[in-house]
Amino acid sequence: MLNLFKRFLKEEDGLGIVEVVLILAIMVGIALIFREKITEFVGKILASILGNEDSLDSNSTKDMIDESIENNMNN
């Protein structure tokens, strides 16, 4: 068991996991920084898919996305 642990410490395969975690952390940070723009963009896409082109202002888009998130959390 001790030899298995020593081999695990010497392996470099874990570096790939660290790189993926760092990339994910950077992506989450960028998403948080540009949250409003991303919300607006997604809202426009959803509005065009659902046929609600008249509700493209940012407040109604945010409300629509917040309502969708609440519905998903309740289900």
QUIQUIJO-V518857 format. One line per field, one symbol per residue. ss: DSSP state (A for helix, B for strand, O for the rest). phi: phi as a letter, one per 40 degrees, with the letter a starting at -180 (. if undefined). burial: 1 if it has 9 or more other C-alpha atoms within 8 Angstrom, else 0. A space follows every 10 residues. Layout:
ss = ???
phi = ???
burial = ???
//
This chain:
ss = OAAAAAAAAA OOOAAAAAAA AAAAAAAAAA AAAOAAAAAA AAAAAAAAAA OOAAAOOAAA AAAAAAAAAA AAAAO
phi = .ccccccccc cbcccccccc cccccccccc cccbdccccc cccccccccc gbccbccccc cccccccccc ccccc
burial = 0000000000 0000000000 0000000000 1000000111 0011001100 0100010001 1101100000 00000
//
